[in-house]
Amino acid sequence: MKSPHLLELRLQNQSISGTGCGQPAEAVARLGALQAQDYPSALWAIGLRTQDATEVAIERAIQERSIVRTWLLRGTLHFVAAADLRWMLSLLRPRLLAGSRGRQQQLGLDETTFQAARQVLTQALQGGRTLQRDELFARLEAAALSTAGQRGYHILWQLAVEGLLCFGARRGRQFTFALLDEWLPSTKTLEHDQALAELARRYFTGHGPATLQDFGWWSGLNGTQAKTGLELAGAALEKETIAGQPYWFSGHSSAAAELSPAAHLLPAFDEYIVGYRDRTAVLDAYQTKQAISSNGIFHPALVIDGRVAGTWKKAVKAGALAVTPNLFAPLTAGEEHAFQAEAARYAAFLGVSLEAD
């Protein structure tokens, strides 16, 4: 396998090229989970992988509870299909909680505090209620549980990782929280090894071709767990060696090359870039600091024929979208045409017009 074919497979397996998925939950489930700390970007990350998607339709899927946002892989906010949340949390929870203890001790958070917070927030949310973060903080403060500094954030994080809380639908532009067991009906559970195998299968199906090290980075599992997951999922995957490195991907992958040049406007923190430990297939080392900030911010990326060609910014004024690229090199006429077509697709997703040149 040569590098261009690797990129073609990744684009198709990530549902960026090709026909895309039929529903938002299908797009999220195919990837396993989708990074979502930048909410508007995450909506577009789902939208660009879903047929005829609009921002309104992705928000509707959240309201209808087919996809859920919570802290998951590497302790970072992700969207996950509702059917997958509980088994993923059960698998990942021990490492997430162990990794948080040092910071919690610095903040003076202990089990006594968390137990009191569980009681306060369960009482506040039970009966199907959803409340915004500030409303939850007010309930905690009223119970003499300080939310100063980052204490409030870490209390919510802890209770979400435990499986008590999750994000609900937005109220206006504000996020709400709900009790997970009230927000979602009972969903399947998997035994530990089944969960390891399923997480590995999802990753290599939705991100492959990728390496074991990529999977370990993405999942946050330790090396032994990641290797075990790959071994357990191996029968469903194919393996090829590229530049002396083994890569795995779904045995059903069969990428058809896109018409070249093909452009894709990827949002901030998109899985096509953030989902791999080694990003050299899509991004030259000298360009990395332009695409990824020193404090780990993954900027929106313009991808041409599978490789990052620059970053971009958006502005919506008077109902019209302007997309401004910051290019690593000038675009050819064909690349410019492909870029404008993708900008028009993004405008349609947002429900606005594309600003005329």
N, C-alpha and C positions, 0 to 999 in steps of 0.2 A: 504494500500500500504506500502510495506517495502522499506528500503533504496536501496537495490540492484535493485529493479524494477524501482524506481525513476531514477536511473542512466541509466538503459537500455532505458527508455523512453526519457531522455534528449539526449542521444547519437543518438537515431534514429530521434527525432524531430529536432535536430540540423543538421541532414543529415551527421553525422560523421560515424555512422554505417549504415548498409543496403546498398542499391544500389546507394544512392546519387542522386543528381539532374542532369537533362539532360544538362543544360546550366548554365554558370556562373550567368547570371541575375536571373535565377530561384533560385539558391542557396542564393543569396543576398536578394532577395525579400522574401523568406521564413522566414529569420531571421528578416526582417524589415530593418535592417541596420547592418553593420559589421565594427567594429573598425579598423582603418587603418592608424594610425600615423606612424607605422613602415611598410613601403611600401612592401618590400620583404615578410615580415611575412603575410601581408594581402593578397598578391597574393596566398600564400600557404593556408591560411585560406579558401579562396574561392575554391582553387584547391582540397583540401581534401574532400570537400563537393560536388564535381562535378565529374560525371562519366568520366573516362579516360582523366582527365584534364592534361594539360601541362602549364608551365609558359607562353609560347608563346601564347597559346589559351586564357589565362586570359588577357594578354596584348592586344590581338586582340579585346576582348570584350570591353575594354576601348576605343580603337581606333575607334571601330564601334559604340560607344556611347550607348550601352545597359546598362552599369553600369557607375557610375560617383562617383568621390571622391570629398568631400567637408567637411566643418565643419558643424556638425549636432548635434547629441545627446550630451548633456553636454558640448557643444561647442568644441568637439573633432573631429578630422578627422575621417570620416567614408566613406565606400563605400555604395552606395544605388542604387537600380534599377532606371534607368532613369525615368520610369513611375511614381515613387513614390516621386521624389525629391521635386517637387513644393508643394505638399500638406503637406509633412512633414515639410518643411521649414516654411510654413505659420502657422502651428500649434505651432511649437517650437520657432519661432523667438521672440515673445514678452519676454519670460523668458531669452533667450540667450542675447538679447540686454540689458535688465535691469541688468543682472548680470555682464555685461562688463563695465558699466559706471564708476565705481570707478577707475578701472585700466586706462581707457581712460583719465579720468581727471588727473591722476598722470602723464600721458604722454603728456598732453597738447593737446589732440585731442578733437575737438568739431565739431558741425554740419557745421560750415563754412569750416573747413578743409576737412571733408568728402564730402561736396558738390563739392569742388574744385577737390578732388581726383576722384569723379565719372566722372566729365567732362574730366579730363586728361586721365583716363584709358579707358573710352568708346571710345574716339577718337583714342587711341593707338590700340585698339583691334577690332574696328568695321570693317566689311567686311570679317569676318571669320578668322582674324589673331589670332595666339596664340603666347604668349611671356613668357619667363622665368621670375622668380621672380626678378632677378637682372636687367633685361631689364625694368620691370615695375617700379622698384625703381629708375632707371635712369630717366625715364619719370617724375616721381613725383619730383625728385630733380631738374630737369630742370625747373619745374614749381614753384620752391621755396617752395616745400612741403617736409620738412625734414623726412627722414626715419631712422634717427639715433636711436640707442638703439633698442627698440621693436616697434617703431612707424610704421615702414613699415609693419611688420607682422600684427599689429592690424588694419591697414587700409585695408589690403587685407581680413582679417577675417571679418571685418564689412561689406564690400561690398559683400562678399560671403554670409553671413547670410542674408543680404537684398535681395539676389537673383540676383545681378548684375553679379557676377563672379562665375566661378567654375573651377576646374582643367580640363585641356585638356589632350591629350595624351603626353607621354614623348617625348622629343627630345634628342636622345641619352640616357644619363643617367639623364638628367635634366627634372624637371617637368615644365609644361607650364600652363598658365591660359588662359581662353577664356571667352567671354561674354555668360552667361548662355542661353539667349534667342536665340543666334546664334548657340551655341553648341548643344542644344536640341530643338527638335520641341515642339510645345505646347502639354502639357500633362494634365491629368485630375486634377481637383480641387475638394476638398471636403469641405463641411460645417464643422464648428468647431466640433460639436458633432459627425459627421460622421468620421472625422479624428481621434478624440479621440478613438472611437470604433475600427477603423481599426488599429490604432497603437497598442492598447491592444490585438486585435485578432492576429496580426502578432507576437507580443512578446510571447504570451502564446502558440501559435502554434509552433513557431520556437525555443523556449527556455523551454517550460513547461516540467514537472511540476515545477512551480515557484510560489512565493508568491506575494502579492500586494506590499510589500516592495521591492522585487527584481525588479518589473516593475517600481516602482517609481525611484529607483536608476538608472536603465538602461536608462530610457526615459529622466530623468531630469525634469519631470513634478512635480508640487507640490502635496502634499498629496490629496487634494480635486480633482484635475484633474485626477490623477492616479486612484483614487477610482471611479470617474465617468466613465472613460474609461473602467474599468473592468466591471462595472455594465452594460454599454451599450453593451459590447461584450459578456456578460454572456451567452446568448442563444447558442452561438457557442462553449462554453467551458464546461468542466466537472470539478468538484471540489472534492477533497479528502483531508482528514485530516491525517497528518503525525506528530506524536509526539505532538499532540495538536495544530498544525499549519495548516491552510487551504492552499492548493495548487491548482492551476488551470492549465489546459492543454487542448489541442484540444480534442474534443470528438471523433475524428477519429484516435487518437493515439493507436497503437497496436504493441508495440515493441516486436520483436522476439529476444530472447537472442542470443548474439553472441557466437561462440565457445570460450570457455575459456581455456587458457588466451588469451585475445584480447588486442593488443597494438595499440596506436594511438600517433603519433608525432604531438603535437599541437604547432603552432607557438607562438611567443610572442603576448600578448594581445588577445589571442583567446577568442571568445564569450563563449566557454564552461566554462571558469573561470571568465573572466572579466564581463560577462553579468548578474551577480547575486550579490546582496548585501551580502547575506549569502552564504559563500563558504565552509561551514563545511561538506557538503555532499561529496565533492570531495577532500578536503584538511584538514588534521589535523592542529589544531591551532599551534602546536609546529613546523610544517613544513612550515608555511606560510612565514616566513622571508627568507627561502631558495628559495621559488617560486616567491615571490613578494618583491621587494626591499623596503627600507624605504621611498624612494621618488616615489613609485608607478609604478615601472617598472615591468611588468608581464613577467617573463622569459619564453622561450619555455619550454613546459612541456611534459614529457612522461607520458601517461595515460595508466594504466593497469586495465582492467575490470572496467572502469569508474572512477577510483580514480587516483590522481596524485601520481606517483611512483618516481619522480625525475625530474630534468631538463636536457637539452641537448644543445650541441653546434654543429655547422657544420663548416666544412672547405672543400673547393673545390680546389684541386691542380692537375694540369696536367689532367684536365677532369675527375677526380674521386672525389666522395663525401665521406668524413669521418664524421660519426655522433658519437659524444662522449657523453655518458650519465653521469650525476652526480646523483647517485641513493640514495634514502633514505634508501634502504635495498637491499642486493644482489638479483638478479633475479634468478628464478628457470630456469631449462633447457627449459621448455615450454615457459616461459616469454621471455627468450633470443631469442628463435626462432621467436616468434611473433614480438619482437623488430626489428630483422634483416629484417623480411619481410616488416615491415613498412618503415624501412630505404631504402630498395630497391624501394618501391613505391615513396618515396620522391625523390630519385635519378632520377627515370623515369620522374617525374614531371619537374625536372630541366633540363632534357635532358643530363644527365651525367651518368657515370657508378658508381657503389658502390665500394668503396675501399675494396679490399680483406683483410680478417683478416691476 
